[in-house]
Amino acid sequence: MSHIDDKVLSHLFKLARIAEEHDPARREKLISDLSKILDYFSQLQEVDTEGVLPLAGGTIEKNVWRDDESKDRSSMDISDPETLRAQFPEAEQSHLKVPPVF
């Protein structure tokens, strides 16, 4: 197990500029959790990565772009709200509906 003790934990609180935890049970849990995290990193260092190329983005997928298309809209009367509303994919009464963001 990695060497994280109460002194190291206090130093980490100071570095992170967060209020130090004073509950002894909570401090012990934090020490245990941090030690487990560092032990996991030690395990990762043992993995043979010889010949493995690094990934910059985490995936090999590429964006698919559609071609830009010019449309002749010179004949469209943009002063008429009904003409504009008819161009929108979905409307409800006098409101234009868009997909939710969240």
The first five atom37 places (N, CA, C, CB, O) and aatype in JSON, in Angstrom:
{
  "aatype": [12, 15, 8, 9, 3, 3, 11, 19, 10, 15, 8, 10, 13, 11, 10, 0, 1, 9, 0, 6, 6, 8, 3, 14, 0, 1, 1, 6, 11, 10, 9, 15, 3, 10, 15, 11, 9, 10, 3, 18, 13, 15, 5, 10, 5, 6, 19, 3, 16, 6, 7, 19, 10, 14, 10, 0, 7, 7, 16, 9, 6, 11, 2, 19, 17, 1, 3, 3, 6, 15, 11, 3, 1, 15, 15, 12, 3, 9, 15, 3, 14, 6, 16, 10, 1, 0, 5, 13, 14, 6, 0, 6, 5, 15, 8, 10, 11, 19, 14, 14, 19, 13],
  "atom_mask": [
    [1, 1, 1, 1, 1],
    [1, 1, 1, 1, 1],
    [1, 1, 1, 1, 1],
    [1, 1, 1, 1, 1],
    [1, 1, 1, 1, 1],
    [1, 1, 1, 1, 1],
    [1, 1, 1, 1, 1],
    [1, 1, 1, 1, 1],
    [1, 1, 1, 1, 1],
    [1, 1, 1, 1, 1],
    [1, 1, 1, 1, 1],
    [1, 1, 1, 1, 1],
    [1, 1, 1, 1, 1],
    [1, 1, 1, 1, 1],
    [1, 1, 1, 1, 1],
    [1, 1, 1, 1, 1],
    [1, 1, 1, 1, 1],
    [1, 1, 1, 1, 1],
    [1, 1, 1, 1, 1],
    [1, 1, 1, 1, 1],
    [1, 1, 1, 1, 1],
    [1, 1, 1, 1, 1],
    [1, 1, 1, 1, 1],
    [1, 1, 1, 1, 1],
    [1, 1, 1, 1, 1],
    [1, 1, 1, 1, 1],
    [1, 1, 1, 1, 1],
    [1, 1, 1, 1, 1],
    [1, 1, 1, 1, 1],
    [1, 1, 1, 1, 1],
    [1, 1, 1, 1, 1],
    [1, 1, 1, 1, 1],
    [1, 1, 1, 1, 1],
    [1, 1, 1, 1, 1],
    [1, 1, 1, 1, 1],
    [1, 1, 1, 1, 1],
    [1, 1, 1, 1, 1],
    [1, 1, 1, 1, 1],
    [1, 1, 1, 1, 1],
    [1, 1, 1, 1, 1],
    [1, 1, 1, 1, 1],
    [1, 1, 1, 1, 1],
    [1, 1, 1, 1, 1],
    [1, 1, 1, 1, 1],
    [1, 1, 1, 1, 1],
    [1, 1, 1, 1, 1],
    [1, 1, 1, 1, 1],
    [1, 1, 1, 1, 1],
    [1, 1, 1, 1, 1],
    [1, 1, 1, 1, 1],
    [1, 1, 1, 0, 1],
    [1, 1, 1, 1, 1],
    [1, 1, 1, 1, 1],
    [1, 1, 1, 1, 1],
    [1, 1, 1, 1, 1],
    [1, 1, 1, 1, 1],
    [1, 1, 1, 0, 1],
    [1, 1, 1, 0, 1],
    [1, 1, 1, 1, 1],
    [1, 1, 1, 1, 1],
    [1, 1, 1, 1, 1],
    [1, 1, 1, 1, 1],
    [1, 1, 1, 1, 1],
    [1, 1, 1, 1, 1],
    [1, 1, 1, 1, 1],
    [1, 1, 1, 1, 1],
    [1, 1, 1, 1, 1],
    [1, 1, 1, 1, 1],
    [1, 1, 1, 1, 1],
    [1, 1, 1, 1, 1],
    [1, 1, 1, 1, 1],
    [1, 1, 1, 1, 1],
    [1, 1, 1, 1, 1],
    [1, 1, 1, 1, 1],
    [1, 1, 1, 1, 1],
    [1, 1, 1, 1, 1],
    [1, 1, 1, 1, 1],
    [1, 1, 1, 1, 1],
    [1, 1, 1, 1, 1],
    [1, 1, 1, 1, 1],
    [1, 1, 1, 1, 1],
    [1, 1, 1, 1, 1],
    [1, 1, 1, 1, 1],
    [1, 1, 1, 1, 1],
    [1, 1, 1, 1, 1],
    [1, 1, 1, 1, 1],
    [1, 1, 1, 1, 1],
    [1, 1, 1, 1, 1],
    [1, 1, 1, 1, 1],
    [1, 1, 1, 1, 1],
    [1, 1, 1, 1, 1],
    [1, 1, 1, 1, 1],
    [1, 1, 1, 1, 1],
    [1, 1, 1, 1, 1],
    [1, 1, 1, 1, 1],
    [1, 1, 1, 1, 1],
    [1, 1, 1, 1, 1],
    [1, 1, 1, 1, 1],
    [1, 1, 1, 1, 1],
    [1, 1, 1, 1, 1],
    [1, 1, 1, 1, 1],
    [1, 1, 1, 1, 1]
  ],
  "atom_positions": [
    [[0.85, -1.19, 0.0], [0.0, 0.0, 0.0], [0.89, 1.25, 0.0], [-0.96, 0.0, 1.23], [1.95, 1.25, 0.63]],
    [[0.47, 2.29, -0.7], [1.22, 3.54, -0.78], [1.26, 4.22, 0.58], [0.61, 4.48, -1.83], [0.41, 3.99, 1.44]],
    [[2.26, 5.06, 0.73], [2.46, 5.7, 2.03], [1.73, 7.04, 2.1], [3.95, 5.91, 2.29], [2.3, 8.1, 1.82]],
    [[0.47, 6.98, 2.48], [-0.31, 8.19, 2.76], [-0.64, 8.13, 4.24], [-1.62, 8.29, 1.85], [-1.27, 7.18, 4.71]],
    [[-0.23, 9.14, 4.96], [-0.55, 9.18, 6.38], [-1.25, 10.5, 6.69], [0.73, 9.02, 7.25], [-1.56, 11.28, 5.79]],
    [[-1.49, 10.74, 7.96], [-2.23, 11.92, 8.38], [-1.49, 13.21, 7.99], [-2.46, 11.89, 9.89], [-2.11, 14.2, 7.63]],
    [[-0.16, 13.18, 8.06], [0.64, 14.36, 7.72], [0.51, 14.66, 6.21], [2.13, 14.14, 8.1], [0.35, 15.82, 5.82]],
    [[0.59, 13.63, 5.39], [0.45, 13.81, 3.94], [-0.95, 14.31, 3.61], [0.74, 12.48, 3.18], [-1.11, 15.19, 2.76]],
    [[-1.96, 13.77, 4.28], [-3.34, 14.2, 4.06], [-3.5, 15.68, 4.4], [-4.32, 13.35, 4.89], [-4.13, 16.42, 3.65]],
    [[-2.93, 16.12, 5.51], [-3.0, 17.54, 5.88], [-2.33, 18.41, 4.82], [-2.33, 17.78, 7.25], [-2.82, 19.48, 4.48]],
    [[-1.21, 17.93, 4.3], [-0.5, 18.67, 3.25], [-1.36, 18.76, 1.98], [0.85, 18.01, 2.94], [-1.39, 19.8, 1.33]],
    [[-2.06, 17.68, 1.64], [-2.93, 17.68, 0.46], [-4.09, 18.66, 0.63], [-3.47, 16.27, 0.2], [-4.48, 19.35, -0.31]],
    [[-4.65, 18.72, 1.85], [-5.71, 19.7, 2.12], [-5.19, 21.11, 1.89], [-6.24, 19.54, 3.57], [-5.87, 21.95, 1.29]],
    [[-3.97, 21.38, 2.36], [-3.38, 22.7, 2.2], [-3.13, 23.02, 0.73], [-2.07, 22.8, 3.0], [-3.43, 24.13, 0.27]],
    [[-2.57, 22.05, -0.02], [-2.31, 22.27, -1.45], [-3.6, 22.53, -2.23], [-1.58, 21.06, -2.04], [-3.64, 23.36, -3.14]],
    [[-4.64, 21.8, -1.87], [-5.92, 21.94, -2.57], [-6.71, 23.15, -2.1], [-6.75, 20.68, -2.39], [-7.74, 23.5, -2.68]],
    [[-6.22, 23.78, -1.04], [-6.88, 24.97, -0.46], [-8.32, 24.68, -0.1], [-6.82, 26.14, -1.44], [-9.23, 25.46, -0.39]],
    [[-8.52, 23.53, 0.53], [-9.85, 23.19, 1.03], [-9.77, 23.02, 2.54], [-10.4, 21.89, 0.35], [-8.7, 22.78, 3.09]],
    [[-10.9, 23.17, 3.19], [-10.95, 23.06, 4.64], [-10.56, 21.65, 5.06], [-12.36, 23.41, 5.18], [-11.03, 20.66, 4.5]],
    [[-9.7, 21.59, 6.05], [-9.21, 20.29, 6.5], [-10.31, 19.54, 7.24], [-7.97, 20.46, 7.41], [-11.04, 20.11, 8.05]],
    [[-10.4, 18.26, 6.96], [-11.38, 17.38, 7.59], [-10.89, 17.02, 8.98], [-11.63, 16.09, 6.74], [-9.75, 16.57, 9.14]],
    [[-11.73, 17.23, 10.0], [-11.3, 16.97, 11.38], [-11.91, 15.71, 11.97], [-11.66, 18.14, 12.24], [-11.49, 15.27, 13.05]],
    [[-12.88, 15.12, 11.31], [-13.5, 13.89, 11.8], [-12.52, 12.73, 11.57], [-14.89, 13.61, 11.09], [-12.19, 12.44, 10.42]],
    [[-12.05, 12.06, 12.66], [-11.05, 11.0, 12.51], [-11.5, 9.85, 11.59], [-10.71, 10.43, 13.87], [-10.68, 9.32, 10.83]],
    [[-12.76, 9.47, 11.64], [-13.26, 8.38, 10.79], [-13.22, 8.79, 9.32], [-14.7, 7.99, 11.2], [-12.85, 8.0, 8.45]],
    [[-13.59, 10.02, 9.06], [-13.58, 10.53, 7.68], [-12.14, 10.63, 7.16], [-14.28, 11.91, 7.6], [-11.88, 10.32, 6.0]],
    [[-11.22, 11.07, 8.02], [-9.8, 11.17, 7.63], [-9.25, 9.79, 7.28], [-8.96, 11.81, 8.77], [-8.53, 9.65, 6.29]],
    [[-9.58, 8.8, 8.06], [-9.1, 7.43, 7.8], [-9.65, 6.91, 6.47], [-9.52, 6.48, 8.95], [-8.94, 6.24, 5.71]],
    [[-10.92, 7.23, 6.18], [-11.5, 6.81, 4.91], [-10.78, 7.5, 3.75], [-13.01, 7.12, 4.87], [-10.5, 6.86, 2.74]],
    [[-10.49, 8.8, 3.88], [-9.78, 9.52, 2.82], [-8.39, 8.94, 2.61], [-9.69, 11.01, 3.17], [-7.95, 8.77, 1.47]],
    [[-7.69, 8.64, 3.7], [-6.36, 8.05, 3.6], [-6.44, 6.7, 2.88], [-5.73, 7.88, 5.0], [-5.62, 6.41, 2.0]],
    [[-7.41, 5.89, 3.25], [-7.6, 4.59, 2.62], [-7.91, 4.73, 1.13], [-8.71, 3.81, 3.32], [-7.34, 4.03, 0.3]],
    [[-8.84, 5.63, 0.8], [-9.23, 5.83, -0.6], [-8.06, 6.33, -1.44], [-10.39, 6.81, -0.69], [-7.84, 5.84, -2.55]],
    [[-7.31, 7.3, -0.93], [-6.17, 7.83, -1.67], [-5.09, 6.76, -1.86], [-5.58, 9.04, -0.95], [-4.47, 6.69, -2.92]],
    [[-4.88, 5.94, -0.84], [-3.9, 4.86, -0.96], [-4.31, 3.86, -2.03], [-3.74, 4.14, 0.38], [-3.46, 3.38, -2.79]],
    [[-5.6, 3.55, -2.1], [-6.09, 2.62, -3.13], [-5.9, 3.2, -4.53], [-7.57, 2.31, -2.91], [-5.54, 2.48, -5.46]],
    [[-6.12, 4.5, -4.67], [-5.94, 5.16, -5.97], [-4.48, 5.08, -6.39], [-6.41, 6.63, -5.92], [-4.19, 4.74, -7.54]],
    [[-3.56, 5.39, -5.48], [-2.14, 5.34, -5.81], [-1.69, 3.9, -6.1], [-1.31, 5.93, -4.67], [-0.86, 3.68, -6.98]],
    [[-2.24, 2.94, -5.37], [-1.92, 1.54, -5.65], [-2.37, 1.14, -7.05], [-2.57, 0.62, -4.6], [-1.69, 0.39, -7.74]],
    [[-3.53, 1.65, -7.47], [-4.02, 1.35, -8.81], [-3.07, 1.92, -9.86], [-5.44, 1.92, -9.0], [-2.8, 1.26, -10.87]],
    [[-2.57, 3.13, -9.63], [-1.61, 3.7, -10.58], [-0.33, 2.88, -10.62], [-1.29, 5.16, -10.2], [0.3, 2.75, -11.67]],
    [[0.07, 2.32, -9.5], [1.24, 1.44, -9.47], [1.0, 0.21, -10.34], [1.58, 1.02, -8.02], [1.89, -0.24, -11.06]],
    [[-0.21, -0.34, -10.27], [-0.55, -1.49, -11.11], [-0.51, -1.11, -12.59], [-1.95, -2.03, -10.74], [-0.05, -1.89, -13.42]],
    [[-0.98, 0.09, -12.92], [-0.98, 0.53, -14.31], [0.45, 0.68, -14.85], [-1.73, 1.85, -14.46], [0.69, 0.46, -16.03]],
    [[1.38, 1.05, -13.99], [2.77, 1.2, -14.42], [3.39, -0.14, -14.8], [3.59, 1.86, -13.32], [4.38, -0.18, -15.54]],
    [[2.83, -1.24, -14.32], [3.35, -2.57, -14.61], [2.86, -3.11, -15.95], [2.97, -3.53, -13.51], [3.37, -4.12, -16.43]],
    [[1.88, -2.46, -16.56], [1.32, -2.93, -17.82], [2.33, -2.69, -18.94], [-0.02, -2.21, -18.12], [2.89, -1.61, -19.06]],
    [[2.54, -3.72, -19.76], [3.46, -3.62, -20.89], [2.78, -2.85, -22.02], [3.91, -5.02, -21.37], [1.81, -3.33, -22.61]],
    [[3.29, -1.67, -22.31], [2.72, -0.85, -23.38], [3.67, -0.72, -24.56], [2.37, 0.54, -22.84], [3.53, 0.18, -25.39]],
    [[4.63, -1.62, -24.63], [5.6, -1.62, -25.73], [4.88, -1.79, -27.06], [6.66, -2.73, -25.53], [4.12, -2.75, -27.24]],
    [[5.11, -0.89, -27.99], [4.5, -0.98, -29.31], [3.08, -0.46, -29.39], [0.0, 0.0, 0.0], [2.47, -0.53, -30.46]],
    [[2.54, 0.08, -28.3], [1.19, 0.62, -28.32], [1.28, 2.11, -28.61], [0.44, 0.36, -26.97], [1.94, 2.86, -27.89]],
    [[0.63, 2.53, -29.68], [0.67, 3.94, -30.04], [-0.28, 4.74, -29.15], [0.3, 4.13, -31.52], [-1.38, 4.29, -28.86]],
    [[0.15, 5.92, -28.72], [-0.74, 6.75, -27.88], [-1.89, 7.31, -28.7], [0.06, 7.89, -27.24], [-1.76, 7.59, -29.89]],
    [[-3.02, 7.48, -28.05], [-4.19, 8.09, -28.68], [-4.31, 9.52, -28.18], [-5.48, 7.27, -28.37], [-4.13, 9.79, -26.99]],
    [[-4.61, 10.42, -29.07], [-4.76, 11.82, -28.68], [-6.19, 12.13, -28.24], [-4.35, 12.74, -29.83], [-6.4, 12.98, -27.38]],
    [[-7.17, 11.46, -28.82], [-8.55, 11.81, -28.53], [-9.36, 10.69, -27.92], [0.0, 0.0, 0.0], [-10.53, 10.89, -27.61]],
    [[-8.79, 9.54, -27.73], [-9.52, 8.45, -27.13], [-10.36, 7.64, -28.11], [0.0, 0.0, 0.0], [-11.02, 6.68, -27.71]],
    [[-10.35, 8.02, -29.36], [-11.16, 7.29, -30.33], [-10.53, 7.44, -31.73], [-12.63, 7.81, -30.33], [-9.77, 8.37, -31.99]],
    [[-10.85, 6.5, -32.59], [-10.35, 6.58, -33.96], [-11.45, 7.04, -34.92], [-9.79, 5.23, -34.41], [-11.24, 7.13, -36.13]],
    [[-12.62, 7.34, -34.36], [-13.75, 7.78, -35.18], [-13.48, 9.17, -35.75], [-15.05, 7.8, -34.34], [-12.75, 9.96, -35.16]],
    [[-14.05, 9.44, -36.91], [-13.9, 10.74, -37.56], [-15.27, 11.35, -37.78], [-13.13, 10.61, -38.89], [-16.26, 10.63, -37.95]],
    [[-15.31, 12.68, -37.78], [-16.56, 13.38, -38.06], [-16.96, 13.16, -39.51], [-16.41, 14.87, -37.77], [-16.12, 13.05, -40.4]],
    [[-18.25, 13.1, -39.73], [-18.78, 12.99, -41.08], [-19.47, 14.32, -41.36], [-19.77, 11.76, -41.25], [-20.43, 14.7, -40.68]],
    [[-18.98, 14.99, -42.36], [-19.53, 16.3, -42.71], [-20.37, 16.18, -43.97], [-18.41, 17.34, -42.89], [-20.03, 15.43, -44.89]],
    [[-21.46, 16.92, -44.0], [-22.25, 16.96, -45.22], [-21.72, 18.08, -46.1], [-23.76, 17.16, -44.91], [-21.15, 19.05, -45.6]],
    [[-21.92, 17.95, -47.39], [-21.49, 18.99, -48.32], [-22.38, 20.22, -48.17], [-21.53, 18.46, -49.76], [-23.59, 20.1, -47.98]],
    [[-21.77, 21.39, -48.28], [-22.55, 22.63, -48.28], [-23.33, 22.71, -49.58], [-21.64, 23.87, -48.11], [-22.8, 22.44, -50.66]],
    [[-24.59, 23.08, -49.46], [-25.41, 23.22, -50.65], [-26.01, 24.62, -50.66], [-26.52, 22.15, -50.68], [-26.56, 25.09, -49.67]],
    [[-25.89, 25.26, -51.79], [-26.49, 26.58, -51.95], [-27.91, 26.41, -52.46], [-25.64, 27.46, -52.92], [-28.16, 25.67, -53.41]],
    [[-28.84, 27.1, -51.82], [-30.23, 27.03, -52.26], [-30.69, 28.41, -52.68], [-31.15, 26.46, -51.14], [-30.37, 29.41, -52.04]],
    [[-31.42, 28.45, -53.76], [-31.92, 29.72, -54.26], [-33.16, 30.1, -53.45], [-32.25, 29.65, -55.79], [-34.21, 29.46, -53.56]],
    [[-33.04, 31.13, -52.66], [-34.17, 31.59, -51.84], [-34.61, 32.99, -52.26], [-33.78, 31.58, -50.36], [-35.33, 33.67, -51.52]],
    [[-34.19, 33.4, -53.42], [-34.52, 34.75, -53.87], [-36.03, 34.95, -54.07], [-33.79, 35.06, -55.16], [-36.54, 36.06, -53.98]],
    [[-36.72, 33.86, -54.36], [-38.16, 33.98, -54.59], [-38.98, 33.89, -53.3], [-38.62, 32.92, -55.56], [-40.19, 34.09, -53.33]],
    [[-38.33, 33.58, -52.17], [-39.06, 33.42, -50.92], [-39.32, 34.79, -50.29], [-38.26, 32.52, -49.94], [-38.43, 35.63, -50.2]],
    [[-40.54, 35.0, -49.86], [-40.92, 36.25, -49.22], [-40.65, 36.12, -47.71], [-42.43, 36.6, -49.5], [-41.45, 35.52, -46.99]],
    [[-39.54, 36.68, -47.25], [-39.18, 36.53, -45.84], [-39.96, 37.49, -44.94], [-37.69, 36.76, -45.66], [-39.84, 37.43, -43.71]],
    [[-40.75, 38.37, -45.52], [-41.56, 39.27, -44.7], [-42.84, 38.58, -44.22], [-41.92, 40.55, -45.48], [-43.51, 39.08, -43.32]],
    [[-43.18, 37.44, -44.79], [-44.38, 36.7, -44.41], [-44.01, 35.63, -43.37], [-45.05, 36.04, -45.66], [-43.3, 34.68, -43.69]],
    [[-44.5, 35.77, -42.13], [-44.17, 34.79, -41.08], [-44.62, 33.37, -41.41], [-44.81, 35.21, -39.79], [-43.94, 32.41, -41.03]],
    [[-45.72, 33.22, -42.11], [-46.2, 31.87, -42.44], [-45.25, 31.17, -43.41], [-47.61, 31.95, -43.05], [-45.06, 29.96, -43.32]],
    [[-44.66, 31.92, -44.32], [-43.7, 31.34, -45.25], [-42.48, 30.85, -44.49], [-43.28, 32.38, -46.33], [-41.97, 29.76, -44.75]],
    [[-42.0, 31.65, -43.54], [-40.85, 31.25, -42.73], [-41.19, 30.05, -41.85], [-40.37, 32.43, -41.85], [-40.39, 29.12, -41.74]],
    [[-42.37, 30.07, -41.22], [-42.78, 28.97, -40.34], [-42.89, 27.66, -41.12], [-44.12, 29.29, -39.66], [-42.61, 26.59, -40.59]],
    [[-43.29, 27.75, -42.37], [-43.42, 26.55, -43.21], [-42.06, 25.91, -43.5], [-44.12, 26.9, -44.53], [-41.99, 24.71, -43.77]],
    [[-40.99, 26.68, -43.43], [-39.65, 26.17, -43.67], [-39.08, 25.45, -42.45], [-38.73, 27.29, -44.08], [-38.1, 24.71, -42.56]],
    [[-39.69, 25.66, -41.27], [-39.18, 25.08, -40.03], [-39.67, 23.65, -39.89], [-39.61, 25.93, -38.81], [-40.81, 23.35, -40.25]],
    [[-38.82, 22.73, -39.38], [-39.21, 21.31, -39.32], [-40.44, 21.03, -38.47], [-38.08, 20.51, -38.79], [-41.25, 20.17, -38.83]],
    [[-40.62, 21.75, -37.35], [-41.75, 21.44, -36.48], [-42.25, 22.72, -35.81], [-41.36, 20.38, -35.42], [-41.46, 23.51, -35.3]],
    [[-43.56, 22.9, -35.8], [-44.16, 24.07, -35.17], [-45.4, 23.63, -34.42], [-44.5, 25.17, -36.22], [-46.06, 22.65, -34.77]],
    [[-45.71, 24.39, -33.38], [-46.92, 24.13, -32.61], [-47.59, 25.48, -32.38], [-46.61, 23.38, -31.24], [-47.01, 26.36, -31.75]],
    [[-48.79, 25.64, -32.86], [-49.5, 26.92, -32.87], [-48.59, 27.98, -33.49], [-49.94, 27.33, -31.41], [-48.19, 27.82, -34.64]],
    [[-48.25, 29.02, -32.78], [-47.4, 30.06, -33.36], [-45.95, 29.94, -32.92], [-47.93, 31.44, -32.99], [-45.15, 30.85, -33.14]],
    [[-45.59, 28.79, -32.28], [-44.23, 28.6, -31.77], [-43.46, 27.59, -32.63], [-44.26, 28.12, -30.3], [-44.03, 26.61, -33.11]],
    [[-42.18, 27.85, -32.8], [-41.31, 26.92, -33.51], [-40.72, 25.98, -32.47], [-40.18, 27.67, -34.31], [-40.21, 26.43, -31.44]],
    [[-40.78, 24.67, -32.72], [-40.28, 23.69, -31.76], [-38.85, 23.27, -32.12], [-41.21, 22.45, -31.71], [-38.54, 22.99, -33.28]],
    [[-38.01, 23.25, -31.1], [-36.61, 22.82, -31.29], [-36.35, 21.66, -30.32], [-35.59, 24.01, -31.04], [-37.04, 21.54, -29.31]],
    [[-35.37, 20.83, -30.62], [-35.04, 19.72, -29.7], [-34.54, 20.27, -28.37], [-33.96, 18.78, -30.34], [-33.91, 21.33, -28.33]],
    [[-34.81, 19.57, -27.27], [-34.32, 20.03, -25.97], [-32.79, 20.01, -25.94], [-34.9, 19.15, -24.84], [-32.15, 19.15, -26.54]],
    [[-32.24, 20.96, -25.22], [-30.79, 21.07, -25.09], [-30.28, 20.17, -23.97], [-30.37, 22.54, -24.84], [-29.23, 19.54, -24.11]],
    [[-31.0, 20.11, -22.89], [-30.58, 19.29, -21.74], [-31.56, 18.18, -21.5], [-30.43, 20.15, -20.47], [-31.39, 17.39, -20.59]]
  ]
}
